[in-house]
Amino acid sequence: MESTDVAHASEELLANCTDDVVVEPHASGGRLIHGQQELRSFWERFARDGVQIRAGAYCVTEEDDSVVVTGWARTIKDGRLADTQSRWVYRFNTYDQVVSARVERV
């Protein structure tokens, strides 16, 4: 997401996750997104609303069956800019597919 939009970055994630992946983007306000199609729809609504998100990684670590990425996220909505430090936690199955992902503010 550092060099592309959220829709492209989501497609990269979806190419490496299970069909029934459960995702909790920070932008969902705590709502869980179930499955690939629901996640696509969520980000399409974001784009239609004119919201822009960029993100980048500082550090990637492995913790048990998860990969934790620490970095930054920048959101632009209605002409307002918000920068946050974030952690993305991706949990994997034995086939190296993402089964769940969530974003936490640091």
Backbone bond lengths (Angstrom), bond angles and torsions (degrees), N, CA, C in turn:
res aa  C-N    CA-C-N  psi(-1)  N-CA   C-N-CA  omega(-1)  CA-C   N-CA-C  phi
1 M - - - 1.463 - - 1.516 112.16 -
2 E 1.308 116.94 -3.39 1.458 119.04 179.31 1.524 111.10 -72.21
3 S 1.320 116.72 -30.71 1.467 119.69 -176.57 1.525 114.12 -119.09
4 T 1.325 118.42 -3.91 1.463 121.07 179.91 1.522 109.82 -132.68
5 D 1.316 115.47 176.36 1.463 119.25 179.75 1.527 111.06 -83.94
6 V 1.319 115.03 172.15 1.454 120.89 -174.36 1.534 111.39 -65.80
7 A 1.324 118.11 -33.44 1.466 120.37 179.92 1.529 110.42 -63.42
8 H 1.321 116.95 -44.90 1.468 120.44 178.80 1.523 110.76 -65.10
9 A 1.306 117.42 -44.37 1.464 121.63 179.33 1.529 110.44 -62.28
10 S 1.328 117.47 -38.13 1.465 120.96 178.67 1.517 111.03 -64.91
11 E 1.323 117.31 -38.89 1.464 120.31 178.19 1.520 110.77 -63.10
12 E 1.333 117.46 -36.39 1.469 120.71 175.74 1.524 109.93 -63.03
13 L 1.330 117.03 -43.29 1.457 121.10 177.35 1.523 110.31 -62.61
14 L 1.332 116.89 -48.22 1.458 120.97 -176.62 1.523 112.53 -63.09
15 A 1.316 117.23 -30.21 1.466 120.66 177.91 1.523 111.78 -66.30
16 N 1.342 116.18 -15.72 1.467 120.99 -176.42 1.516 113.30 -122.98
17 C 1.337 116.79 23.96 1.464 118.74 -179.58 1.529 110.59 -130.10
18 T 1.320 114.49 167.17 1.457 120.28 177.64 1.522 109.73 -73.58
19 D 1.334 115.90 160.10 1.470 119.90 179.22 1.521 111.64 -62.62
20 D 1.345 116.61 -31.76 1.465 120.68 -176.62 1.529 112.43 -101.16
21 V 1.335 116.81 28.21 1.460 121.91 179.51 1.528 110.50 -53.09
22 V 1.322 116.44 146.56 1.460 122.39 176.05 1.529 106.78 -116.53
23 V 1.341 116.15 123.23 1.451 121.66 -174.77 1.520 109.51 -125.36
24 E 1.327 116.01 139.33 1.464 121.30 175.08 1.529 108.73 -124.88
25 P 1.341 116.07 83.47 1.465 117.96 176.40 1.526 109.87 -68.02
26 H 1.309 116.58 148.76 1.463 119.42 177.49 1.532 110.36 -56.76
27 A 1.321 115.62 -37.07 1.462 121.51 -177.40 1.525 113.63 -67.66
28 S 1.342 117.57 -10.58 1.467 119.56 -179.68 1.520 112.39 -83.44
29 G 1.327 117.57 -5.23 1.459 120.51 179.32 1.516 113.39 65.13
30 G 1.334 116.93 32.87 1.455 120.59 178.50 1.513 114.50 93.95
31 R 1.318 118.01 -6.61 1.464 121.52 179.35 1.518 109.40 -79.20
32 L 1.329 116.55 134.94 1.458 121.43 176.68 1.520 109.75 -83.14
33 I 1.319 115.85 137.21 1.456 122.67 177.22 1.527 106.17 -103.63
34 H 1.326 117.51 123.97 1.466 122.34 -175.73 1.519 110.93 -107.71
35 G 1.313 116.37 118.00 1.458 121.75 173.27 1.515 113.95 88.64
36 Q 1.329 113.38 159.95 1.454 120.08 -175.97 1.524 112.93 -64.12
37 Q 1.331 117.39 -43.57 1.466 118.85 -176.76 1.526 111.97 -66.00
38 E 1.325 117.35 -40.57 1.462 119.84 178.69 1.528 110.77 -63.63
39 L 1.346 117.08 -36.99 1.461 119.61 178.18 1.531 110.78 -66.87
40 R 1.337 116.93 -42.22 1.473 119.58 176.74 1.527 110.54 -58.70
41 S 1.317 116.55 -46.13 1.471 121.30 -179.88 1.519 111.67 -61.54
42 F 1.332 116.57 -40.71 1.462 121.44 179.25 1.526 110.33 -58.65
43 W 1.359 117.19 -49.92 1.459 120.34 -178.27 1.523 112.18 -71.13
44 E 1.331 118.51 -30.06 1.473 120.76 175.98 1.527 110.34 -64.43
45 R 1.331 117.59 -41.41 1.473 121.18 176.82 1.523 109.91 -61.96
46 F 1.315 116.42 -41.51 1.461 121.04 177.87 1.518 110.55 -56.20
47 A 1.319 115.74 -49.69 1.471 121.13 -178.41 1.526 110.66 -63.12
48 R 1.331 117.11 -42.66 1.477 120.43 178.70 1.526 111.55 -61.16
49 D 1.331 116.50 -32.38 1.467 121.35 179.43 1.525 112.19 -79.57
50 G 1.322 117.18 -1.54 1.460 121.14 177.24 1.518 115.17 80.71
51 V 1.311 117.38 14.11 1.462 120.98 179.35 1.530 108.82 -81.63
52 Q 1.323 115.76 135.02 1.463 121.32 177.82 1.527 108.87 -116.93
53 I 1.328 115.85 138.35 1.458 120.70 177.75 1.522 108.02 -133.79
54 R 1.314 115.07 135.73 1.463 122.75 171.29 1.524 106.73 -129.65
55 A 1.312 116.58 151.12 1.464 120.14 -179.83 1.513 109.55 -151.82
56 G 1.312 115.35 157.50 1.457 121.30 177.85 1.507 110.91 -148.99
57 A 1.326 115.94 158.62 1.465 121.75 -176.21 1.522 111.90 -104.47
58 Y 1.336 115.23 142.38 1.456 122.47 170.64 1.525 110.55 -101.11
59 C 1.345 115.24 -38.62 1.455 120.62 -170.23 1.526 109.56 -149.93
60 V 1.328 116.66 141.37 1.464 122.61 175.77 1.527 107.06 -127.27
61 T 1.334 116.18 125.15 1.470 120.23 179.41 1.522 109.63 -132.44
62 E 1.319 115.01 157.81 1.453 122.16 177.69 1.516 108.54 -106.02
63 E 1.342 117.03 132.64 1.463 122.34 178.37 1.518 107.95 -136.40
64 D 1.334 117.86 103.42 1.468 123.64 -177.43 1.531 109.81 56.91
65 D 1.343 117.71 -119.07 1.466 121.18 -179.18 1.527 111.91 -95.46
66 S 1.325 116.84 19.76 1.462 121.31 -177.22 1.519 112.06 -124.93
67 V 1.314 114.40 156.15 1.456 122.26 169.27 1.519 106.35 -116.83
68 V 1.326 116.80 130.09 1.461 122.12 -178.99 1.526 107.97 -113.68
69 V 1.326 114.58 125.52 1.461 121.22 179.21 1.525 107.44 -112.91
70 T 1.322 116.93 124.73 1.459 121.72 177.00 1.518 107.65 -106.82
71 G 1.334 116.13 134.07 1.457 118.86 -178.36 1.508 112.68 -172.05
72 W 1.326 115.13 -150.96 1.454 121.88 -176.17 1.524 109.50 -126.91
73 A 1.317 115.23 155.18 1.468 122.14 173.74 1.522 108.42 -136.55
74 R 1.311 114.96 139.40 1.470 121.34 177.51 1.526 107.49 -123.95
75 T 1.326 115.94 126.23 1.461 122.16 178.91 1.520 109.15 -117.38
76 I 1.318 115.64 134.97 1.461 121.10 175.16 1.522 107.21 -122.15
77 K 1.321 115.20 120.70 1.466 121.47 -179.38 1.516 108.41 -143.85
78 D 1.319 115.32 130.44 1.467 121.38 178.94 1.529 111.87 52.56
79 G 1.334 116.35 37.40 1.461 120.54 178.36 1.512 114.83 78.39
80 R 1.347 117.27 1.70 1.463 121.08 179.18 1.516 110.37 -103.62
81 L 1.312 115.46 140.08 1.456 122.44 -177.87 1.521 109.62 -110.40
82 A 1.342 115.75 134.87 1.465 120.25 176.58 1.522 108.75 -133.68
83 D 1.317 116.93 125.72 1.457 123.14 175.64 1.521 108.71 -107.20
84 T 1.324 116.38 136.82 1.464 120.65 177.25 1.522 109.82 -139.32
85 Q 1.319 115.06 152.45 1.456 122.00 169.97 1.526 105.51 -91.74
86 S 1.324 116.63 134.40 1.466 120.03 -173.60 1.518 111.76 -137.13
87 R 1.341 113.35 162.50 1.463 122.81 170.55 1.515 107.16 -125.61
88 W 1.317 116.63 129.83 1.452 122.23 173.93 1.518 106.89 -107.29
89 V 1.329 116.80 126.69 1.462 121.28 -178.46 1.525 107.64 -115.78
90 Y 1.329 115.71 115.99 1.458 122.87 -179.94 1.523 108.61 -111.37
91 R 1.339 116.14 122.79 1.468 120.58 178.66 1.526 108.37 -103.27
92 F 1.330 116.59 137.37 1.459 123.03 -173.46 1.529 112.04 -115.38
93 N 1.345 115.87 153.65 1.458 120.82 171.64 1.528 109.20 -93.66
94 T 1.320 117.61 -175.15 1.470 120.83 -177.41 1.526 112.67 -70.69
95 Y 1.325 117.75 -10.67 1.478 122.11 177.59 1.527 111.62 -97.74
96 D 1.325 116.47 12.83 1.469 122.77 -178.96 1.525 112.93 61.62
97 Q 1.315 116.43 31.63 1.460 121.80 174.37 1.524 108.84 -102.83
98 V 1.326 116.18 142.97 1.462 120.37 176.48 1.523 109.32 -71.89
99 V 1.337 117.04 126.64 1.457 121.59 176.96 1.526 111.32 -105.23
100 S 1.346 116.24 -22.48 1.463 119.24 176.11 1.522 108.80 -156.47
101 A 1.324 113.75 153.74 1.463 120.32 178.41 1.518 108.05 -148.85
102 R 1.312 115.41 142.66 1.466 119.39 175.98 1.519 108.87 -146.21
103 V 1.311 114.93 157.39 1.462 121.45 178.95 1.520 107.38 -117.39
104 E 1.311 115.27 134.80 1.466 121.55 177.34 1.518 108.26 -123.56
105 R 1.302 116.69 140.63 1.463 119.99 170.27 1.508 108.40 -77.45
106 V 1.327 115.07 141.18 1.472 119.66 -179.44 1.510 108.70 -95.36
